[in-house]
Amino acid sequence: MTATSTALKHEVKDLSLAPGGKQRIEWAGREMPVLRQIQERFAQNKPLAGIRLVACCHVTTETAHLAIALKNAGADGLLIASNPLSTQDDVAASLVADYGIPVFAIKGEDNATYNRHVQIALDHKPNLIIDDGSDVTATLVKERQHQIGDIIGTTEETTTGIVRLQAMFNQGVLTFPAMNVNDADTKHFFDNRYGTGQSTLDGIIRATNILLAGKTIVIAGYGWCGKGAAMRARGMGANVIVTEIDPIKGIEAVMDGFRVMPMIEAASHGDVFITVTGNKHVIRPEHFEVMKDGAMVCNSGHFDIEIDLKSLAELSTEYRQVRNFTQQYFLKNGKSIIVLGEGRLINLAAAEGHPSAVMDMSFANQALACEYLVQNKGKLEPGLHSIPTEIDKEIGRLKLQAMGISLDTLTTEQVEYMNSWTSGT
């Protein structure tokens, strides 16, 4: 992403934080070898030269490397936060001061500021949008119809955004191609499962310093994020309960060794609750009322609506901040409920998000998806498109190569056998 003027436009907390941010960006880069190779190729080939690009992402050390790759590719871009609590202020400062990338993101920014940043992004008149939750794309469709003709396409990082894009397409308002980065194998198998699994528990521990061993942890949703959280919670010695609405995912959770029950039953058992559904009001008043005194609730889904915090406030006489990112609500029934990270993504609100090693693959998908959209400008139909298999597999190959791991290859005889219908037992 290149600056558009010598006085680089930005809105960050404090540029004096840049030295610490640069050091952390460099540290993250040690475990991002795939994106580093893409950065180097982009610097030579400039596949995004002349392209105006906006990225709405969690502003973290890992995202910094995606932004650097896009700058190397020649994009004229701008970065805003996709979540008010996920910005790392020192990283935002470094991207502006050290890398010449316009950033509009401040940790803890209110909704008005967040929405203003979305408008600033659209004022950039993008040709490409990198989205995490589809806020920029949805705002474009609702409020900036006159700019749709400039759009080559968008890429989407998370399940919530994919759901929104599909709804837009079903209603006939998504009139340009959107790359489904979230469902790439090298994204959701690793980022959602291992990244969310580890970073969610990291956020809970940083916010509370509780011992997870022996606790009953309720996971709402058994998609790839839920699987990761359940796996890691069990690994820490917790007793895990899963709630689901999908019978296939429900039986999968059972066969993975977890108890499965409706939330109304799980509510009275849980010590810690984690929502990862992408839906709204998964934990509601009827659940709060039967929870244990001191039960903790948090969210690792994209938006802060999975826990019905408005209803929780109405059930309470008061609430107070008891630790950073930890609020205790005192209910009228005499019990208390503890909310972590204001119901926002706990892994980014209270911790640092996913480890660099998994974001390496996720952001490699983002970078290559942008290149793919530009290469295929005018050739792709409106609607959601999967990451091409060859790109997905190439990212996996590069990751294994960087890890020093080799795979088997088929012999000529095996290739012939796999392509024949006449050979049998």
C-alpha positions as CSV (number, residue, x, y, z in Angstrom):
1,M,0.0,0.0,0.0
2,T,1.6,3.3,-1.0
3,A,1.0,6.6,0.6
4,T,-1.0,9.1,-1.5
5,S,0.8,12.2,-0.2
6,T,4.0,13.2,1.6
7,A,1.9,14.1,4.7
8,L,0.5,10.6,5.1
9,K,-3.1,10.6,6.2
10,H,-3.8,8.5,9.3
11,E,-5.7,8.3,12.5
12,V,-3.8,6.3,15.1
13,K,-3.4,6.6,18.9
14,D,0.2,7.8,19.1
15,L,3.0,7.7,16.5
16,S,5.6,7.6,19.3
17,L,4.6,3.9,19.8
18,A,6.0,3.0,16.4
19,P,9.4,1.7,17.5
20,G,7.8,-1.0,19.7
21,G,5.4,-1.8,17.0
22,K,8.1,-2.3,14.4
23,Q,10.0,-4.6,16.7
24,R,6.8,-6.8,17.2
25,I,6.0,-6.7,13.5
26,E,9.5,-8.1,12.8
27,W,9.1,-10.7,15.4
28,A,5.8,-12.0,13.9
29,G,7.5,-12.2,10.5
30,R,9.8,-14.9,11.8
31,E,6.9,-17.3,11.5
32,M,5.4,-16.1,8.3
33,P,7.6,-17.6,5.6
34,V,4.9,-18.1,3.0
35,L,3.7,-14.5,3.0
36,R,7.4,-13.4,3.0
37,Q,7.9,-15.3,-0.3
38,I,4.8,-13.6,-1.7
39,Q,6.0,-10.2,-0.6
40,E,9.3,-10.8,-2.4
41,R,7.6,-11.9,-5.7
42,F,5.1,-9.0,-5.5
43,A,8.0,-6.5,-5.1
44,Q,9.4,-7.7,-8.4
45,N,6.1,-8.2,-10.4
46,K,3.9,-5.4,-9.0
47,P,0.6,-7.3,-9.8
48,L,-1.5,-4.6,-8.1
49,A,0.1,-1.6,-9.7
50,G,-2.5,1.2,-10.2
51,I,-5.1,-0.6,-8.0
52,R,-6.9,1.3,-5.2
53,L,-7.4,-1.0,-2.3
54,V,-8.9,-0.8,1.2
55,A,-8.4,-3.4,3.8
56,C,-10.8,-3.7,6.8
57,C,-8.9,-6.1,9.1
58,H,-7.8,-6.6,12.7
59,V,-4.8,-4.3,12.9
60,T,-2.2,-6.8,14.4
61,T,1.4,-7.7,13.8
62,E,0.3,-10.4,11.3
63,T,-2.0,-8.0,9.4
64,A,1.0,-5.7,9.1
65,H,2.7,-8.3,6.9
66,L,-0.3,-8.5,4.6
67,A,-0.3,-4.7,4.3
68,I,3.4,-4.8,3.5
69,A,2.8,-7.4,0.8
70,L,0.1,-5.3,-0.8
71,K,2.3,-2.3,-0.7
72,N,5.1,-4.3,-2.4
73,A,2.5,-5.3,-5.0
74,G,2.1,-1.7,-6.0
75,A,-1.4,-1.1,-4.5
76,D,-2.6,2.4,-3.5
77,G,-4.2,1.3,-0.3
78,L,-5.5,2.2,3.1
79,L,-6.1,0.1,6.2
80,I,-8.9,0.4,8.8
81,A,-9.8,-1.8,11.8
82,S,-12.5,-4.4,11.5
83,N,-13.2,-4.5,15.2
84,P,-12.9,-1.6,17.8
85,L,-11.0,-3.7,20.3
86,S,-8.6,-5.6,18.1
87,T,-6.3,-2.8,17.1
88,Q,-2.7,-3.0,18.4
89,D,-1.9,0.7,18.7
90,D,1.9,0.3,18.4
91,V,1.5,-1.7,15.2
92,A,-0.9,0.9,13.7
93,A,1.7,3.6,14.5
94,S,4.6,1.6,12.9
95,L,2.7,1.0,9.7
96,V,2.3,4.7,9.3
97,A,5.7,5.8,10.5
98,D,7.9,3.0,9.3
99,Y,6.1,1.5,6.3
100,G,4.3,4.5,4.8
101,I,0.8,2.8,5.0
102,P,-2.3,5.0,5.8
103,V,-4.0,3.5,8.8
104,F,-7.2,4.6,10.5
105,A,-7.5,2.4,13.7
106,I,-7.4,3.1,17.4
107,K,-8.0,0.4,20.1
108,G,-11.2,1.0,21.9
109,E,-12.6,3.4,19.2
110,D,-16.4,4.0,19.6
111,N,-18.9,2.9,17.0
112,A,-19.2,6.4,15.6
113,T,-15.4,6.5,15.0
114,Y,-15.5,3.0,13.5
115,N,-18.3,3.9,11.1
116,R,-16.4,7.1,10.2
117,H,-13.4,5.0,9.3
118,V,-15.5,2.8,7.1
119,Q,-16.6,6.0,5.2
120,I,-13.0,7.1,5.0
121,A,-12.1,3.8,3.4
122,L,-14.9,4.2,0.8
123,D,-13.8,7.8,0.1
124,H,-10.6,6.2,-1.2
125,K,-12.8,4.9,-4.1
126,P,-11.4,1.3,-3.9
127,N,-11.2,-1.2,-6.8
128,L,-10.5,-4.0,-4.3
129,I,-11.8,-4.5,-0.8
130,I,-10.3,-6.9,1.7
131,D,-13.0,-7.4,4.4
132,D,-13.3,-9.1,7.7
133,G,-17.0,-9.2,8.5
134,S,-18.2,-7.5,5.3
135,D,-18.8,-4.1,6.9
136,V,-17.1,-2.1,4.1
137,T,-18.8,-4.1,1.4
138,A,-22.2,-3.9,3.0
139,T,-21.9,-0.1,3.5
140,L,-20.8,0.2,-0.2
141,V,-23.9,-1.7,-1.3
142,K,-26.3,0.2,1.0
143,E,-24.9,3.7,0.7
144,R,-22.5,4.0,-2.2
145,Q,-24.2,2.4,-5.2
146,H,-22.5,4.9,-7.5
147,Q,-19.1,3.4,-6.6
148,I,-19.9,-0.2,-7.5
149,G,-18.7,0.3,-11.0
150,D,-15.2,0.9,-9.7
151,I,-15.1,-2.5,-7.9
152,I,-13.1,-5.4,-9.4
153,G,-14.0,-7.6,-6.4
154,T,-13.8,-8.2,-2.7
155,T,-12.2,-10.8,-0.5
156,E,-13.7,-12.0,2.8
157,E,-11.8,-13.4,5.8
158,T,-14.4,-14.7,8.2
159,T,-17.6,-16.9,8.4
160,T,-19.8,-14.0,9.4
161,G,-18.8,-12.0,6.4
162,I,-19.4,-15.0,4.1
163,V,-23.0,-15.3,5.5
164,R,-23.6,-11.6,4.8
165,L,-22.2,-11.9,1.3
166,Q,-24.4,-14.9,0.5
167,A,-27.4,-13.0,1.8
168,M,-26.5,-10.0,-0.4
169,F,-26.2,-12.3,-3.5
170,N,-29.5,-14.0,-2.7
171,Q,-31.1,-10.6,-2.7
172,G,-29.5,-9.6,-5.9
173,V,-27.4,-6.8,-4.6
174,L,-24.0,-8.4,-4.7
175,T,-23.2,-7.5,-8.3
176,F,-19.4,-8.1,-8.3
177,P,-17.2,-11.2,-7.5
178,A,-16.3,-12.0,-3.9
179,M,-13.5,-14.4,-3.0
180,N,-14.4,-16.7,-0.2
181,V,-11.0,-16.7,1.6
182,N,-12.6,-18.1,4.8
183,D,-13.4,-21.5,3.2
184,A,-9.9,-22.1,1.7
185,D,-8.5,-25.3,3.2
186,T,-5.3,-23.5,4.2
187,K,-7.5,-21.0,6.0
188,H,-10.3,-22.6,7.9
189,F,-8.6,-25.9,8.7
190,F,-5.7,-24.1,10.4
191,D,-6.7,-20.5,11.2
192,N,-10.2,-21.3,12.5
193,R,-9.2,-24.5,14.3
194,Y,-5.7,-24.1,15.7
195,G,-5.6,-20.3,15.6
196,T,-9.0,-19.7,17.3
197,G,-8.6,-22.6,19.6
198,Q,-5.3,-21.4,21.0
199,S,-5.9,-17.7,21.0
200,T,-9.4,-17.9,22.5
201,L,-8.1,-19.6,25.6
202,D,-5.1,-17.2,25.6
203,G,-7.5,-14.3,25.8
204,I,-9.6,-15.9,28.6
205,I,-6.4,-16.6,30.6
206,R,-5.0,-13.1,30.1
207,A,-8.3,-11.5,31.1
208,T,-8.9,-13.6,34.2
209,N,-5.8,-15.7,35.2
210,I,-8.1,-18.6,36.0
211,L,-7.1,-22.2,36.0
212,L,-9.0,-24.0,33.2
213,A,-8.2,-27.6,34.5
214,G,-11.3,-28.9,36.2
215,K,-13.6,-26.2,34.9
216,T,-16.7,-26.9,32.8
217,I,-16.4,-25.0,29.5
218,V,-19.4,-24.6,27.3
219,I,-18.7,-24.1,23.6
220,A,-21.6,-22.7,21.6
221,G,-21.1,-23.9,18.0
222,Y,-19.1,-26.8,16.6
223,G,-17.8,-25.3,13.4
224,W,-14.1,-25.2,12.8
225,C,-13.6,-22.4,15.4
226,G,-15.7,-24.4,17.9
227,K,-13.8,-27.6,17.3
228,G,-10.5,-25.7,17.9
229,A,-11.8,-24.2,21.2
230,A,-13.2,-27.5,22.4
231,M,-10.0,-29.4,21.5
232,R,-7.7,-26.9,23.3
233,A,-10.0,-26.6,26.3
234,R,-9.9,-30.3,26.8
235,G,-6.2,-30.3,26.4
236,M,-6.0,-27.8,29.3
237,G,-8.0,-30.3,31.5
238,A,-11.4,-28.7,31.1
239,N,-14.7,-30.6,31.0
240,V,-16.3,-29.5,27.7
241,I,-19.9,-29.3,26.7
242,V,-20.9,-28.4,23.2
243,T,-24.2,-26.8,22.1
244,E,-25.3,-27.0,18.5
245,I,-28.3,-26.6,16.1
246,D,-26.9,-28.8,13.3
247,P,-27.4,-32.5,13.8
248,I,-24.3,-33.5,11.8
249,K,-22.0,-31.2,13.8
250,G,-23.8,-32.3,17.0
251,I,-23.1,-36.0,16.3
252,E,-19.5,-35.1,15.3
253,A,-19.0,-33.4,18.7
254,V,-20.5,-36.5,20.5
255,M,-18.1,-38.8,18.6
256,D,-15.2,-36.5,19.4
257,G,-16.0,-37.2,23.0
258,F,-17.8,-34.1,24.1
259,R,-21.2,-33.8,25.9
260,V,-23.8,-32.2,23.7
261,M,-27.0,-30.5,25.0
262,P,-29.1,-27.4,24.4
263,M,-27.8,-24.1,25.9
264,I,-30.7,-24.0,28.4
265,E,-29.4,-27.3,29.9
266,A,-25.7,-26.3,29.6
267,A,-26.3,-22.9,31.3
268,S,-26.5,-24.4,34.8
269,H,-23.4,-26.5,34.3
270,G,-20.9,-24.1,32.8
271,D,-18.1,-22.2,34.5
272,V,-17.0,-20.5,31.3
273,F,-19.0,-20.0,28.1
274,I,-17.5,-19.4,24.7
275,T,-19.7,-18.4,21.7
276,V,-18.4,-19.1,18.2
277,T,-21.6,-19.4,16.1
278,G,-21.7,-16.2,14.0
279,N,-25.3,-15.8,15.1
280,K,-27.0,-13.3,17.5
281,H,-28.2,-13.8,21.1
282,V,-26.9,-17.3,21.5
283,I,-26.8,-16.6,25.3
284,R,-30.0,-14.9,26.4
285,P,-31.9,-13.9,29.6
286,E,-33.2,-17.4,30.2
287,H,-29.6,-18.7,30.2
288,F,-28.2,-15.9,32.4
289,E,-30.9,-16.6,35.0
290,V,-29.9,-20.2,35.6
291,M,-26.1,-19.8,35.4
292,K,-23.9,-20.3,38.4
293,D,-22.8,-17.4,40.5
294,G,-19.6,-16.1,38.9
295,A,-20.0,-17.8,35.6
296,M,-17.9,-16.2,32.8
297,V,-19.2,-15.5,29.3
298,C,-17.1,-14.5,26.3
299,N,-17.3,-14.5,22.5
300,S,-14.9,-15.6,19.8
301,G,-17.3,-15.0,16.9
302,H,-16.9,-11.9,14.8
303,F,-19.6,-9.5,16.1
304,D,-20.4,-8.6,19.7
305,I,-24.1,-9.7,19.4
306,E,-23.7,-13.4,20.2
307,I,-24.2,-12.6,23.9
308,D,-27.3,-10.5,24.6
309,L,-25.5,-7.9,26.7
310,K,-28.4,-5.5,26.6
311,S,-30.7,-8.0,28.3
312,L,-27.9,-8.9,30.8
313,A,-27.7,-5.2,31.8
314,E,-31.5,-5.1,32.2
315,L,-31.3,-8.1,34.5
316,S,-28.6,-6.5,36.6
317,T,-28.6,-3.9,39.4
318,E,-25.1,-2.7,38.5
319,Y,-21.8,-3.8,36.9
320,R,-18.2,-2.9,37.5
321,Q,-14.8,-3.3,35.9
322,V,-12.9,-5.9,38.0
323,R,-9.9,-6.4,35.8
324,N,-8.8,-5.3,32.3
325,F,-11.4,-6.6,29.9
326,T,-13.4,-8.2,32.7
327,Q,-16.8,-6.8,33.8
328,Q,-18.9,-8.2,36.6
329,Y,-22.7,-7.9,36.3
330,F,-24.7,-8.2,39.6
331,L,-28.0,-9.7,38.9
332,K,-31.3,-9.0,40.7
333,N,-31.4,-12.7,41.7
334,G,-28.3,-12.2,43.9
335,K,-25.9,-13.9,41.5
336,S,-23.3,-12.3,39.3
337,I,-22.2,-13.0,35.7
338,I,-18.7,-12.0,34.4
339,V,-18.4,-10.7,30.8
340,L,-15.0,-10.8,29.2
341,G,-13.8,-8.4,26.5
342,E,-17.2,-6.6,26.3
343,G,-18.5,-9.5,24.4
344,R,-16.2,-8.8,21.5
345,L,-13.6,-11.2,20.1
346,I,-11.9,-12.3,23.3
347,N,-8.7,-13.5,21.5
348,L,-8.2,-10.0,20.1
349,A,-9.7,-7.9,22.9
350,A,-7.6,-9.4,25.7
351,A,-4.8,-11.1,23.8
352,E,-3.0,-10.7,20.5
353,G,-5.1,-12.8,18.2
354,H,-4.0,-15.9,16.3
355,P,-0.4,-17.0,16.3
356,S,1.6,-15.7,13.3
357,A,2.2,-19.2,11.9
358,V,-1.5,-19.8,11.1
359,M,-2.1,-16.2,9.9
360,D,0.8,-16.8,7.5
361,M,-1.5,-19.1,5.4
362,S,-4.7,-17.0,5.9
363,F,-3.0,-13.8,4.7
364,A,-1.2,-15.6,1.9
365,N,-4.7,-16.5,0.7
366,Q,-5.8,-12.9,0.9
367,A,-2.8,-11.6,-1.0
368,L,-3.2,-14.2,-3.8
369,A,-6.9,-13.7,-3.9
370,C,-6.4,-10.0,-4.7
371,E,-3.9,-10.9,-7.4
372,Y,-6.4,-13.5,-8.8
373,L,-9.2,-10.9,-8.9
374,V,-7.0,-8.4,-10.8
375,Q,-5.8,-11.1,-13.2
376,N,-9.4,-12.2,-14.0
377,K,-11.0,-8.7,-14.0
378,G,-14.2,-8.9,-16.0
379,K,-14.1,-12.7,-16.3
380,L,-15.7,-13.7,-13.0
381,E,-19.5,-13.8,-12.4
382,P,-21.0,-11.8,-9.5
383,G,-21.2,-13.8,-6.2
384,L,-19.0,-15.9,-4.1
385,H,-16.0,-17.7,-5.6
386,S,-13.8,-20.3,-3.9
387,I,-10.0,-19.9,-3.8
388,P,-8.7,-22.0,-6.7
389,T,-7.5,-25.4,-5.6
390,E,-4.1,-24.8,-7.2
391,I,-3.6,-21.6,-5.1
392,D,-4.7,-23.4,-1.9
393,K,-2.3,-26.3,-2.5
394,E,0.6,-24.0,-3.4
395,I,0.2,-22.3,-0.1
396,G,0.2,-25.6,1.7
397,R,3.3,-26.7,-0.3
398,L,5.2,-23.5,0.6
399,K,4.3,-23.9,4.2
400,L,5.6,-27.5,4.4
401,Q,8.7,-26.4,2.5
402,A,9.4,-23.7,5.0
403,M,9.0,-26.2,7.8
404,G,11.5,-28.6,6.2
405,I,8.8,-31.3,5.6
406,S,8.6,-33.4,2.5
407,L,5.7,-35.4,1.1
408,D,5.6,-38.6,-1.0
409,T,5.1,-38.4,-4.7
410,L,3.2,-40.9,-6.9
411,T,5.1,-43.3,-9.1
412,T,4.2,-43.5,-12.8
413,E,2.5,-46.8,-12.1
414,Q,0.4,-45.2,-9.3
415,V,-0.6,-42.3,-11.5
416,E,-1.8,-44.7,-14.2
417,Y,-3.7,-46.7,-11.7
418,M,-5.5,-43.7,-10.3
419,N,-6.5,-42.6,-13.8
420,S,-7.7,-46.0,-15.0
421,W,-11.1,-47.7,-14.7
422,T,-10.0,-51.0,-16.2
423,S,-7.6,-52.0,-13.5
424,G,-9.1,-53.6,-10.5
425,T,-8.3,-56.1,-7.8
